[in-house]
Amino acid sequence: MLKERWNDVEGGFHPASAPDFLPEDKLREVQLRRLRAVVKRAYDNVELIRTRMQEKDMAPEDIKQLSDVAHLPFTTKLDLRDTYPFGLFASPMSDIVRLHASSGTTGKPIVVAYTREDLEVWAEVMTRTFASCGLHRGDVVQNAFGYGLFTGGLGAHYGAESLGATVIPVSGGNTERQLMVMKDFSVTAMCATPSYFTHIIERAHDMGMDMRDLPLHTGIFGAEPWSDAMRTHIEEGAGIKAYDIYGLSEIIGPGVASECSEQNGLHVFEDHFYPEIIDPETGEPLPDGEEGELVLTTLSKQAMPIIRYRTRDITRIIPETCPCGRTTRRFRRVGRRSDDMFIIRGVNVFPSQVEAALLQVEGTLPHYQIILTRENGLDQMAVEVEVTPEVFSDKVRALEDVRAALAKAIEHIVGIRVGLRLVEPRTIARSEGKAKRVTDNRSL
């Protein structure tokens, strides 16, 4: 990776981004060479991968071209849980310098490992992430991603430091302190989950602070799906450009893909991660442009090479060339996950659909909760939505108008009628990390 030097022009092309502009034929050569090496490493050192390849009568030597990746077996989150804690490691513990783990809500967490070389790759792709979002040496980055076993905090931290930016490792929570630091330290860029940043905007308003008066100009948001309407809400509320980034602990952490200045799809760092789109029902590969489930293969990971990981994230590869000039493929920002879906009276519902509906209605806030229950053998769906203080304190007619508009918007997007409860601001619990949107009480 080329590093930015002291005399590079601020705001110009960042040298760290050079791999993103490789000619396609050279990029494919790099991918094939790395794919063959990583498959052999996994086959030789990871029993699960070797067994599954043998069941398919495959050997590493069978990888002759990139399209042969489609013959390899999938890896799923269940595989990582079933082999807890070290069953998918391809390196001895003496070569592993860091362990992270998911915050798993049930059972054992997912454990991921890194060699020193893996950490160098991680810092590289996060440097390229920040560069693609327009950051440079001299920016002051407030990092509100969680530190600790979660990969978000340290992943962003080392990438921003490698970029040459000043990093403030504030982590999540203590929103008033976040705002104080943002103002007093002249922060120019913020890393957070989008749901937590909307809470920061709300708290600033309560404190009489206009975030548009701050030096802050860029937000780097990830770790949960968020809609274009949420982006507009954030950009208008804080006076910034809001960029979507993408990553998974199972693959490396944040740093798998990032939006560029076009804000129209996330570029995959393809020299390190090979993307596919498959039919989530059949597992068959889909051509670029068709929507399906994103599958990723690590091309340079040593400690824990992952072959064809089923992310459960629904998106599509954008076939057109990006105006920014990058040659790496990009995918549509993830708005939903196949495993976030729930079924109500035969209708498939995603939380992102509810979010899109409520952000269409003036007077609502981007804080909501979906409650699923079962009454007399029938599934029921209710939505609690916060409304602005003006609406909540107004006459009953104002609340009814908002309720009617919201019910119509949800029914139009989701396809079913749901119960609605409009609540005053700050009624619904806030999250410092990933927002928990659905409470399923159907089994109670």
C-alpha positions, 0 to 999 in steps of 0.5 A, a space after each residue: 500500500 502506498 502511504 501519504 507523505 508530508 508533501 502530498 496535496 491535501 484533498 487530492 487523490 490518496 495514494 492508499 487508494 491506488 489498488 482500487 484503480 487497478 486495471 480489471 485484468 490485473 485485479 483478476 490476476 491478483 484475485 486468482 492467485 490469492 484465491 488459489 493460495 487461500 483455498 490451499 491454506 484452508 484445505 491444509 489447516 482447517 478440518 471443516 473446509 478440508 472435509 467439505 471439499 473432499 465431500 465434493 470431490 474437490 482439491 485446491 488444484 481444481 481452482 483453475 479460474 475465478 469462476 471455480 469459486 462457485 464449486 467450493 462449499 459455503 461457510 455459515 455463522 453456524 459453522 463458526 459457532 459449532 467450531 467454537 472457539 478455535 476450530 476454524 483457525 489456520 494458524 498456530 496460536 503462536 502466530 496469532 496476535 489478536 482475538 475478537 469475538 461477536 457480541 452473540 445474544 445467544 450461546 457462545 460468541 463467534 471468535 475471530 483471529 488475526 496474525 500480524 499480517 492480518 492486522 496490517 491488511 485490516 489497517 490498509 483496507 480501513 485506510 482505503 475506507 476513510 480515503 474513499 470517504 474523503 478523509 486525509 491527514 489532518 482530519 480529527 476523527 471521533 470514533 464512537 464505535 465500541 472498543 473491546 471484543 467488538 471489531 468496530 472500534 479498533 478496526 476504525 481506530 488503526 485505519 484512521 491512524 494509518 491515514 494520518 488522522 488524529 483519532 479520539 477513541 471515545 467509544 460509545 455512550 455518554 452522549 453529552 460527552 460526545 457532543 462536548 468532545 465534538 465541539 471542543 476538539 474541533 472534530 471533523 469526522 465521526 464514526 458511529 452506528 447510524 441509529 446512535 448518531 441520530 440520537 446524538 443529533 436529537 440530544 444536541 437539539 435538546 441542549 440548544 446546540 446546532 451541529 451544523 455550526 461545528 467543523 464536523 463535515 463527514 460521518 462514517 456509519 456502519 454495523 447496521 442496515 440503514 435507509 436512504 431516508 435515514 441518510 437524508 435525516 442525518 445529513 440535514 440534521 448535522 450538516 455533513 456527508 454521511 457515508 455507508 461502510 460495510 464489514 463483518 467480524 467473520 471476514 475481517 471487521 469493518 473494511 470490506 467495502 465502502 462508499 465513495 464520493 458518489 454515495 451510490 454503492 459500496 466498493 468492495 476491496 476486491 484484492 482482499 475480498 471476493 464477492 458473489 451474489 447467490 440466490 438465497 433459496 438455491 445457493 446458485 450464483 446470480 449475474 451482476 445486477 440481480 438481487 440476492 445474498 452477498 457471499 464473501 471469500 477472504 483472499 489474504 486472511 491467514 489466521 482464519 481464511 473464510 471460504 464463501 461466507 453467507 452473509 445473509 445480507 441482501 443486495 446486488 452488484 452494480 454492473 455499471 462503472 462508477 464515475 469516481 473511476 474505481 475499477 473495483 465492483 460495488 454493491 447496493 447498500 444493504 437495506 435488509 438481511 434475509 435473517 431479519 425477515 419475519 412473516 406476518 399472516 403470510 407476508 414477508 416483512 423487514 424492519 427497514 420497510 417500516 423505517 422507510 415508511 415512517 421517514 416519509 411522514 412529517 412529524 415522526 422521528 427515526 426511533 421505532 420498535 416493532 412488537 410481534 405477538 400472537 392472539 387467538 392463533 394469529 400473528 399480530 404486528 404493532 409498531 411504536 413510533 416516536 413523534 416530534 414534541 410539536 405533534 405530541 403536544 398538539 391537539 388530538 387531531 394532529 396525532 390522528 393525522 400523523 397516525 393515519 398518514 403513517 398507517 397508510 405509508 406502512 400498508 403501502 410499503 409492507 402490504 399489511 395493516 399494523 397496530 400503531 402507537 404514537 409515543 412522545 420523544 425519548 420513550 423508546 430506549 436508545 442503543 449505543 451500538 446496533 439498534 434492536 428494532 424487533 421484539 418477538 413475543 409470539 412464543 411467550 
